[in-house]
Amino acid sequence: KKRGNFQRWVLLLSLMTFILSMLGTFLVRSGIITSVHSFASDPTRGYAVLLILAAVAGYGLYAYIRYGESLPHSMPVAPFSRDMAVLVNNLLLVMSMVGIVLAMMYPLIIEGITGRMLTIGTGYYNGMFIALMIPMLAVCAIGTFLVWEHNPVKRQTLKSLKCFTVAGFIGGSVTYWLEGSWLCGTGLIGGLWILLATGVRVFELRQNQAALRSLAGMFLAHGGLAVFAIAATLYGAFYTRTEFVMQVGETKHAAGYDLKLESMAHGEGKNYLYRTGTLDISINGDNVTILYPEERYYPVEEQYTNEAAIVSFLTHDYYATVKRVLTFSEESLKKDVPATAEVGAETKKVVVQFHRNPAMLWLWAGVALMGLAGGVVTLQHILRR
């Protein structure tokens, strides 16, 4: 803002953010895409959202084209300045957004034109997103030591290389110890590089309180991104998911854990019927935790939903769901049947899904830090006015 750079670019990004938010609302509320938020889906509501989207997007883009020329032009940017680092990461994030939106819309367009259903799997998203995020992490780490408008001096470049060397050693050692892949190592090194660079920069400015306050938003955002990158890497590398058909009293073994379905309790809620499982998780006979996943049936809508059971620890989460093996009737749900009773297979067996999600709390901590950074920057702007 002080230099007046990228004002048109920031305005366009703000406009596109709002338009895409409206697009997501339309796709979900209209029922085109099934989501956990589509409980209030209604085609009529979808048409209303679509009209609002067309009006806002149309006028917003018109105003941008019509009045954008009145905004000041950006000054030339030095190729190795912090300005360039911000611009490059902006472009990488926009490319990621375009790739995700295209992958989301393309199957819908094909289905609308040809009637043929098409699915784009996680392989595309992972490959595309990782290819763009790895250079983004590198630019973010390097940009910590860069200055506005000017190319870096040799001393700043050496600091960044030293942080990269230390991060490479630590990340490589941890990856080897965890028996992770090269992709796991790359993500850990990138996150640690940002974390070390941010820590070094904060330490350098410890005597300059004014500079620390001025850059607090950047440090929080970089720290949040580093924590998020490390946690996402660990999650992607060591996430496990297992699925079994089980009955009460049965024990299954998966990913080093013993899973025992202790009981299934049936009952009736305010407007639904339910059955809740008691799933005991243990390692070599030592109890770790107990999960209570639940499946619900809403007779009026004739709809089933799963209420996941989640238990969080500092390093990982346990997540479990239960669902029917065969379509069971409303009458079978009403029966509070003991495990030993001779009843139909649909009341005795359920599908149990068990997930071990590494570093989930740290994922949310990284997001919270980045959100806090935005709040700090906004508050600083308000206080300066």
C-alpha positions, 0 to 999 in steps of 0.5 A: 500500500505504501508503494501503491503497487498491485492495486488493480491486481488486489482489487481483481483478486478481491472481486474474484474471491467474492464471485467464487464464493457465490459460485460455490453457494450456487453449486451446493444450495441448488443441489448440483453438487452433493455436500454436507451443507446441501441439507438446505438445497432447493432448485428455487433457491439455486435460481435466486443465488444464480441471479445474484451471482450474475448481477454481482459478477456482471456489474463488478467486472464492468466496474473494474473494466470501466474504472480500473484505469483510474487506479495508479499504475504499479512501479517496476519491480526488482526481480529479486525483491520482496515485491516480486516474491509476493507477486510470484506466490500470488500467481502460483495460488491463482494457478492452483485456484484455476486448476481446482475450479476447472476440475470441479466444473469440467465434469458438470459441463460434460454431464450437462452436454453429453449426459455422461458422468465423469469423475476427476480423482485425487491424483489430479488434485494432488499432482497439480497442487503439490507441483505448485505449492512446493515452489510457493514454499521456497519463494515464501522462505526466500522472501522472508529475507528480501526487502521491498523494491531492492534486490537482496545483498549477499548477506541476506542470500547466505542467511536463506541458504543456511536456513535451507541447509539446516532444514534439509538436514532436519527434514531429511533425517526425520523422513529417513526415521519415519521411512517416508517418501521423497515427497514427504521429505520435500514437504517437511524441508519446505515447511522447516525452511519457512519456520527457520527463516521466520525464526531467524528474522524475528531474532534479528529484529528482537531489539527493533520493536517498531519493525517487529510490530510492523512485520507481525502479520507476515511472521504469523502468516509465514509461521502458520503456513510452515505449520500447515505445510508440515502437518499436511505433509505428515497427514498425506504421508501417514494417513490410514483408512480401513473398512470392515464388515463387523458384528458385535463382539468381533475384533479386527486388526488394522494398522497396528490397532485392534478394533473391537465392536463392543455393542450396537445400541438402537434408539429413537431421537426427536425426528430420527432413528439411530444405532450407535456403535461402541468401538474399542481401540487398543494396541496389544491389549492396552486400551487407547480410546473408545469411539461411539459412531452413529448412523441415523435414519430420517423417516420423513425424508427417507435419508441416512446420515453418519455421525462420525466419532472423533477423538483428538490427540496432540499428534493424531486423531481417530475417526470412525463411522458405522453404516448399514451393510444392507438396506434396513427397514424402519422396523429393524432400527426400532428393535433394541436387539441384543447381540446374541439374538438370532435376527436378520443380517441387516441388524447384526452386521455393520460397515465400520470405517476407521481412520487415523489422521496424523497432525490434524490439530496442527493443521488447524493450528496453522490455519488459525495462525494464518487467520490471526495474521489477517486479523493483526494486519487489519487491526494495524491498518485500523489503528493507523487511520 
